[in-house]
Amino acid sequence: MATRTVGIRSLGVIAFAAAALGAGRAEAEVFVDFGVNSTRVDAELASQATSTASSSGLHLGAGVRRALHAGSIGARLELDDVDSDVLLSVRALDYRHHLSQRFALTGFLGAARLNLATPAFGYYLGGGLEIKHLIRNWDLGIDLRMGDKIARDSVLATDPVPQGGQNDNFYDLRGVSLYLRYRFGGE
């Protein structure tokens, strides 16, 4: 667990350093996202049982970013309804590369917490496409995203009995989110 905490902190330091080195001006843009997600969860339980569930739900996000020469960099906090469980994600490194005045590619890396009987933690990454300035201060975004080996220990009496020495439950998330973004300022 200590290694995972160090890794997540390292992501934050990298994002801060990249923003400080590449930021073109001192102002930051603040934004919020409103949309939907569709997510597939593959669970590998300690009992060696596997299961798959797909669901759709709401997507909310809030973030800040600063302009770079040909894009922007920032951080974002997201909340998603995944099969009636809350997925809390932090995009510690949220990069956007401008292809033109209207289109941008995005890429992100961070951490996720899936709120199950006991929380599951892991890495979160993905990328997408944005249509900028759809309507005044509004953008449209679509992201492909992945949560890799989001893990929780089998510690509850209701958890499957561990077999083969594995005491962890792993959840792989694959999904897409479609959202409108409202920008409060900046680029």
Phi, psi and omega in degrees: 000324180297323179297318180295320178297317178298319180297318180292319177297321179299322178299318179296318179296318179297315180298317180296315181296317180296319179294319181293322182283325188254357184290134183273329180217166189281344184279150180241151177259133177250140182212161174229147179246143175225124180187206182228160176225156170230123189226140175250131180244119173258118182252131173244105187270160183302335180280007183075005176281144175238149178214157179228136176222140176238142180206166175235150180193187181282152176231127175231146179208158175211141182199177176224153175204159179237148183286142170245184181302310183235029181178210178206161179222145181190204179217155184212146174247132182231148173234129179227144172271113180239104179054044180068011173248151180270127172256114177257121184235144175240120173269093183290328177233104183240102186251141176230127179249122181282121174274325179202189178295333185253340187236146178214147172260146180235155174211144183212158180213138181186214183225156181226152175230116178262120186277093178253200178305318164233148186295147175246136183237147176184187181276153185221129181207166179168193180194171182190194182230139177237140169257112185274150175056045177303309171222158182321120179065008180243134175240162175241131181230149173225129183235138166263132185220158186215134170249120188256120176050050174292121193241148170217146180282149172276095183237348182270154178297334181273354179289153175300148179289123180298140177232147176069023177082358181270119181252009183250150170250130182245141180231123175255126180253135173226130182193183180223143173232141179237126187210157169260140179242133173254125180260129180272344180178185177088215187293000000 
